[in-house]
């Protein structure tokens, strides 16, 4: 028997006495460590935080850290949030760098876009060469070959626009993305409007001395293209001056990824730029629909009508997709919208002409030019 403590009477203590233990006199058995902690819960490992279950304080629960938080010590009461550019590892004990995500030239998606872009650029170049070689034939001359050249050149440039979307965004590429393709599309659709409007004016100016005859010349078509394009230039300049697009690191959309993208600034400017293009396309569609059955052997209005329908359908379908996805797939969707609408214009307006020029030669002759078909009721 060994005395390890004693009661000390104190009138001031709650019970009138106090137990005092001399810890140095306490002897533990060999199989029990002096440093043994007598608790009812195991230690909380890194990646967890402890939460008390009430009395006694040695009883607690271990719960995992929340999303985006870590604990790197044992029995931490609170977890630590990782910086915006870092993310917890699998054990939630350390913060690691987030994966950087953007549409790269090395991705299969980026590579597919490159191949399609070069392919359509080459096809458009071949069509342009065909139109230059056969520039004096009736089919090429009938619908203003200068406007056809303008359309083909701008379609070529629009097929190169996807290269502005591939790779890590910079100040230059972010500023040029919306401006480049919007200007090229505006020039294309303005030329289509000029083509259709000249045909409409020419048909209604057959009366001798009609004042409309003075508006059917080549200068009118040039003025139409310049006027429509100048409005888009003003809109783009306003957009760049008011709120210039810039590279942006999106750390919120995906928890484990940093999305490198372009912040287009004001949504108003974005929708005004695209809205003006859609307005021109709808106006061109209405004009082409009105003149689609005019008695002209080489009237291309029905091709233009279908091409504008395809163009508008692509971009109207693009809007809800643009609002619902993020990251490189958003960029890919916009790129495919650019290429799909450009390819639709190329195929609908020019492929039938190329067929007639290269294969069906008898149609591409002056005799056929003067064989005006009977007009049909609209």
C-alpha positions as CSV (number, residue, x, y, z in Angstrom):
1,X,0.0,0.0,0.0
2,X,1.4,3.4,-1.0
3,X,-0.1,6.8,-0.3
4,X,-0.4,8.8,-3.5
5,X,-2.6,11.6,-2.2
6,X,-4.7,13.1,0.6
7,X,-7.8,15.0,1.3
8,X,-7.3,18.6,2.2
9,X,-10.1,20.3,4.1
10,X,-11.0,23.7,2.9
11,X,-14.1,25.6,3.9
12,X,-14.0,27.6,0.7
13,X,-14.2,24.6,-1.6
14,X,-17.7,23.4,-2.7
15,X,-17.5,20.1,-0.9
16,X,-15.6,21.4,2.1
17,X,-12.5,19.2,1.1
18,X,-10.3,18.7,-1.9
19,X,-8.5,15.5,-3.2
20,X,-4.8,16.2,-3.9
21,X,-2.9,13.5,-5.9
22,X,0.9,13.4,-6.0
23,X,1.5,12.2,-9.6
24,X,5.1,11.4,-9.0
25,X,4.1,8.8,-6.5
26,X,1.8,7.0,-9.0
27,X,3.4,3.8,-10.4
28,X,2.0,2.3,-13.6
29,X,2.2,-1.3,-14.6
30,X,4.8,-2.2,-17.2
31,X,2.2,-2.8,-19.9
32,X,0.7,0.6,-19.4
33,X,2.5,3.7,-20.7
34,X,2.8,6.8,-18.5
35,X,1.9,8.9,-21.6
36,X,-1.2,6.9,-22.5
37,X,-4.2,9.1,-23.2
38,X,-7.4,7.8,-21.7
39,X,-10.0,9.1,-24.2
40,X,-13.2,7.7,-25.6
41,X,-12.4,8.7,-29.3
42,X,-9.5,8.1,-31.6
43,X,-7.4,11.0,-32.9
44,X,-8.8,12.8,-36.0
45,X,-6.3,12.3,-38.8
46,X,-5.3,14.9,-41.4
47,X,-8.2,15.4,-43.8
48,X,-10.7,15.4,-40.9
49,X,-11.8,17.8,-38.2
50,X,-13.1,17.0,-34.8
51,X,-16.5,18.1,-33.5
52,X,-17.4,17.7,-29.8
53,X,-20.2,15.3,-28.8
54,X,-20.7,17.0,-25.5
55,X,-19.3,16.1,-22.1
56,X,-16.7,14.8,-21.5
57,X,-14.5,16.8,-23.8
58,X,-12.4,13.7,-24.6
59,X,-15.4,12.3,-26.6
60,X,-15.6,13.8,-30.1
61,X,-16.4,12.8,-33.7
62,X,-14.2,13.1,-36.8
63,X,-15.9,14.4,-39.9
64,X,-14.2,15.0,-43.4
65,X,-13.3,18.5,-44.4
66,X,-15.8,20.2,-46.7
67,X,-15.2,20.6,-50.4
68,X,-12.2,22.9,-51.1
69,X,-10.8,22.5,-47.5
70,X,-8.0,20.6,-45.9
71,X,-6.6,19.8,-42.5
72,X,-2.9,19.0,-42.3
73,X,-2.6,18.3,-38.6
74,X,-4.1,15.8,-36.1
75,X,-7.2,16.8,-34.1
76,X,-7.8,20.0,-36.0
77,X,-11.0,21.7,-34.9
78,X,-11.3,23.7,-38.2
79,X,-10.3,23.0,-41.7
80,X,-8.4,25.4,-43.9
81,X,-9.7,26.6,-47.3
82,X,-7.4,26.2,-50.3
83,X,-6.4,29.2,-52.4
84,X,-8.5,29.8,-55.6
85,X,-5.8,28.2,-57.8
86,X,-5.4,25.1,-55.7
87,X,-7.5,22.1,-54.8
88,X,-7.3,19.4,-52.0
89,X,-5.6,16.1,-52.8
90,X,-7.5,12.8,-52.3
91,X,-6.8,12.7,-48.6
92,X,-7.7,16.3,-48.1
93,X,-4.4,16.9,-46.3
94,X,-2.6,19.1,-48.8
95,X,-3.5,21.7,-51.4
96,X,-2.3,20.9,-54.9
97,X,-2.4,23.0,-58.1
98,X,-5.6,22.9,-60.2
99,X,-5.5,21.5,-63.7
100,X,-5.5,24.2,-66.3
101,X,-8.1,23.7,-69.0
102,X,-8.4,25.4,-72.4
103,X,-8.9,24.3,-76.0
104,X,-5.4,23.3,-77.0
105,X,-3.8,22.5,-80.3
106,X,-2.8,19.1,-78.8
107,X,-6.3,18.1,-77.9
108,X,-8.2,15.8,-80.2
109,X,-11.0,18.3,-80.3
110,X,-8.6,21.1,-81.2
111,X,-7.0,19.0,-83.8
112,X,-10.3,18.1,-85.4
113,X,-11.2,21.8,-85.6
114,X,-7.9,22.6,-87.2
115,X,-8.4,19.9,-89.9
116,X,-12.0,21.0,-90.6
117,X,-10.9,24.6,-90.8
118,X,-8.1,24.0,-93.3
119,X,-10.3,21.7,-95.3
120,X,-13.1,24.2,-95.7
121,X,-10.6,27.0,-96.4
122,X,-9.1,24.9,-99.2
123,X,-12.6,24.0,-100.6
124,X,-13.5,27.7,-100.6
125,X,-10.2,28.6,-102.3
126,X,-10.9,26.0,-105.1
127,X,-14.4,27.5,-105.6
128,X,-12.9,31.0,-105.9
129,X,-10.4,29.8,-108.4
130,X,-13.1,28.2,-110.5
131,X,-15.1,31.4,-110.5
132,X,-12.1,33.4,-111.5
133,X,-11.3,31.0,-114.4
134,X,-14.9,30.9,-115.6
135,X,-15.5,34.6,-114.8
136,X,-16.9,35.3,-118.3
137,X,-19.5,32.6,-118.4
138,X,-23.2,33.5,-118.0
139,X,-23.6,31.8,-114.6
140,X,-20.8,33.6,-113.0
141,X,-21.7,37.0,-114.6
142,X,-25.4,36.7,-114.0
143,X,-25.4,37.4,-110.3
144,X,-22.6,40.0,-109.9
145,X,-19.3,38.2,-109.9
146,X,-17.7,40.9,-107.8
147,X,-20.1,40.2,-105.0
148,X,-19.4,36.5,-105.4
149,X,-15.7,37.2,-105.0
150,X,-16.3,39.2,-101.9
151,X,-18.4,36.4,-100.4
152,X,-15.9,33.7,-101.1
153,X,-12.9,35.7,-99.8
154,X,-14.8,36.5,-96.6
155,X,-15.9,32.9,-96.2
156,X,-12.2,31.9,-96.5
157,X,-11.4,34.3,-93.6
158,X,-14.3,33.0,-91.5
159,X,-12.9,29.5,-91.9
160,X,-9.6,30.7,-90.4
161,X,-11.3,32.4,-87.4
162,X,-11.3,29.1,-85.4
163,X,-7.5,29.5,-85.0
164,X,-8.2,32.5,-82.8
165,X,-10.1,30.3,-80.4
166,X,-7.5,27.5,-80.1
167,X,-4.6,27.9,-77.7
168,X,-4.2,29.8,-74.5
169,X,-6.2,33.1,-74.6
170,X,-4.2,36.4,-74.9
171,X,-5.3,40.0,-75.0
172,X,-5.0,40.0,-78.8
173,X,-6.9,36.8,-79.5
174,X,-9.6,37.8,-77.0
175,X,-10.1,41.2,-78.7
176,X,-10.0,39.7,-82.2
177,X,-12.3,36.8,-81.7
178,X,-15.7,38.5,-81.9
179,X,-14.6,41.3,-84.1
180,X,-13.0,39.1,-86.8
181,X,-15.8,36.6,-87.5
182,X,-18.5,39.3,-87.0
183,X,-16.9,41.5,-89.7
184,X,-16.4,38.6,-92.1
185,X,-20.0,37.4,-91.6
186,X,-21.4,40.9,-92.0
187,X,-19.5,41.3,-95.3
188,X,-20.9,38.0,-96.5
189,X,-24.5,38.6,-95.6
190,X,-24.3,42.2,-96.9
191,X,-23.1,40.9,-100.2
192,X,-26.0,38.4,-100.3
193,X,-28.4,41.2,-99.5
194,X,-26.9,43.3,-102.3
195,X,-27.2,40.4,-104.8
196,X,-30.9,39.8,-103.9
197,X,-31.8,43.5,-103.8
198,X,-30.3,44.2,-107.2
199,X,-32.2,41.4,-108.8
200,X,-35.4,42.7,-107.2
201,X,-34.8,46.3,-108.4
202,X,-33.8,45.1,-111.9
203,X,-37.0,43.1,-112.3
204,X,-39.1,46.1,-111.2
205,X,-37.2,48.6,-113.3
206,X,-38.1,47.2,-116.8
207,X,-40.3,50.2,-117.5
208,X,-38.5,52.7,-119.8
209,X,-37.4,55.8,-117.8
210,X,-38.0,54.1,-114.5
211,X,-36.1,55.8,-111.6
212,X,-35.3,52.3,-110.3
213,X,-33.0,51.6,-113.2
214,X,-30.4,54.0,-111.9
215,X,-30.1,51.9,-108.7
216,X,-29.3,48.6,-110.5
217,X,-25.7,49.3,-111.2
218,X,-22.6,47.8,-109.6
219,X,-22.1,50.9,-107.5
220,X,-25.3,50.3,-105.7
221,X,-24.2,46.8,-104.6
222,X,-20.9,48.2,-103.3
223,X,-22.7,50.9,-101.4
224,X,-25.0,48.3,-99.8
225,X,-22.1,46.2,-98.6
226,X,-20.2,49.3,-97.3
227,X,-23.2,50.6,-95.5
228,X,-24.1,47.4,-93.8
229,X,-20.5,46.6,-92.9
230,X,-19.9,50.1,-91.5
231,X,-22.6,49.7,-89.0
232,X,-21.0,46.5,-87.7
233,X,-17.6,48.3,-87.6
234,X,-19.2,51.0,-85.4
235,X,-20.7,48.3,-83.1
236,X,-17.4,46.5,-82.8
237,X,-15.4,49.7,-82.0
238,X,-18.0,50.6,-79.4
239,X,-17.7,47.2,-77.9
240,X,-13.9,47.3,-77.8
241,X,-13.7,50.8,-76.3
242,X,-16.5,50.3,-73.8
243,X,-15.5,46.9,-72.4
244,X,-12.5,45.2,-74.1
245,X,-12.4,41.4,-73.8
246,X,-9.5,40.1,-71.8
247,X,-8.1,36.7,-70.7
248,X,-9.8,35.4,-67.6
249,X,-9.1,32.5,-65.2
250,X,-12.4,30.9,-64.2
251,X,-11.8,29.1,-60.9
252,X,-15.5,28.8,-59.9
253,X,-17.2,26.9,-62.7
254,X,-15.3,23.6,-62.1
255,X,-13.9,22.8,-58.7
256,X,-10.8,21.0,-59.7
257,X,-10.0,23.0,-62.9
258,X,-9.0,26.5,-63.8
259,X,-10.6,27.4,-67.1
260,X,-8.6,29.8,-69.2
261,X,-11.1,31.7,-71.3
262,X,-11.9,35.2,-72.6
263,X,-14.2,37.4,-70.7
264,X,-16.3,39.1,-73.4
265,X,-17.0,42.0,-71.1
266,X,-20.6,43.3,-71.4
267,X,-23.2,40.7,-72.4
268,X,-25.0,43.6,-74.1
269,X,-22.2,44.2,-76.5
270,X,-22.0,40.4,-77.3
271,X,-25.7,40.2,-78.1
272,X,-25.7,43.4,-80.1
273,X,-22.9,42.1,-82.3
274,X,-24.6,38.8,-82.9
275,X,-28.1,40.3,-83.0
276,X,-27.1,42.6,-85.9
277,X,-25.8,39.7,-87.9
278,X,-29.0,37.7,-87.3
279,X,-31.0,40.8,-88.3
280,X,-29.1,41.0,-91.6
281,X,-29.6,37.3,-92.2
282,X,-33.3,37.5,-91.5
283,X,-33.6,40.5,-93.8
284,X,-31.7,38.6,-96.5
285,X,-34.0,35.6,-96.0
286,X,-37.1,37.8,-96.6
287,X,-35.7,39.4,-99.7
288,X,-34.6,36.1,-101.2
289,X,-38.0,34.6,-100.4
290,X,-39.7,37.4,-102.3
291,X,-37.6,37.0,-105.4
292,X,-37.1,33.3,-105.4
293,X,-39.6,32.7,-108.3
294,X,-38.8,35.7,-110.5
295,X,-38.4,34.7,-114.2
296,X,-34.6,34.5,-114.4
297,X,-32.7,31.5,-115.8
298,X,-29.9,32.0,-113.3
299,X,-31.9,33.3,-110.4
300,X,-30.1,32.1,-107.2
301,X,-32.6,33.5,-104.8
302,X,-34.0,30.0,-103.8
303,X,-30.4,29.0,-102.9
304,X,-29.9,32.1,-100.9
305,X,-33.3,31.5,-99.1
306,X,-32.2,28.1,-98.0
307,X,-28.7,29.2,-97.0
308,X,-30.1,32.0,-94.8
309,X,-32.4,29.5,-93.2
310,X,-29.5,27.2,-92.4
311,X,-27.5,30.2,-91.1
312,X,-30.2,31.4,-88.8
313,X,-31.0,27.9,-87.5
314,X,-27.3,27.3,-86.6
315,X,-27.0,30.5,-84.6
316,X,-30.4,30.3,-82.9
317,X,-29.5,26.8,-81.8
318,X,-26.2,28.1,-80.5
319,X,-27.6,30.6,-78.0
320,X,-29.1,28.1,-75.5
321,X,-26.0,25.9,-75.8
322,X,-23.8,29.0,-75.2
323,X,-25.7,29.7,-71.9
324,X,-25.6,26.1,-70.6
325,X,-22.0,24.9,-70.9
326,X,-18.5,26.1,-69.8
327,X,-14.9,25.6,-70.5
328,X,-13.3,24.5,-73.7
329,X,-16.5,22.8,-74.9
330,X,-18.2,26.3,-75.0
331,X,-15.3,27.5,-77.2
332,X,-15.7,24.4,-79.4
333,X,-19.4,24.9,-79.8
334,X,-18.9,28.5,-80.9
335,X,-16.2,27.4,-83.4
336,X,-18.5,24.7,-84.8
337,X,-21.3,27.3,-85.2
338,X,-18.9,29.5,-87.2
339,X,-17.8,26.7,-89.4
340,X,-21.3,25.2,-89.8
341,X,-22.9,28.5,-90.8
342,X,-20.0,29.3,-93.2
343,X,-20.2,25.8,-94.7
344,X,-23.9,26.2,-95.2
345,X,-23.5,29.4,-97.1
346,X,-20.7,27.9,-99.2
347,X,-22.6,24.8,-100.1
348,X,-26.1,26.3,-100.7
349,X,-25.0,29.2,-102.8
350,X,-21.9,28.0,-104.8
351,X,-21.9,24.2,-105.1
352,X,-24.7,24.1,-107.6
353,X,-23.0,26.8,-109.7
354,X,-19.8,24.8,-109.7
355,X,-21.6,21.8,-110.8
356,X,-23.2,23.7,-113.8
357,X,-19.8,25.3,-114.7
358,X,-17.7,22.1,-114.5
359,X,-20.1,19.3,-115.4
360,X,-23.4,20.6,-116.9
361,X,-21.9,22.8,-119.6
362,X,-25.0,23.2,-121.7
363,X,-26.7,25.2,-119.0
364,X,-23.8,27.6,-118.8
365,X,-24.4,29.2,-122.2
366,X,-25.8,32.3,-123.7
367,X,-28.6,30.4,-125.3
368,X,-29.8,29.3,-121.9
369,X,-29.4,32.8,-120.6
370,X,-32.0,34.1,-123.0
371,X,-34.4,31.2,-122.3
372,X,-36.3,32.9,-119.6
373,X,-38.6,30.5,-117.8
374,X,-42.3,31.3,-117.1
375,X,-42.8,33.1,-113.8
376,X,-44.7,31.3,-111.1
377,X,-47.2,32.7,-108.6
378,X,-45.5,33.6,-105.3
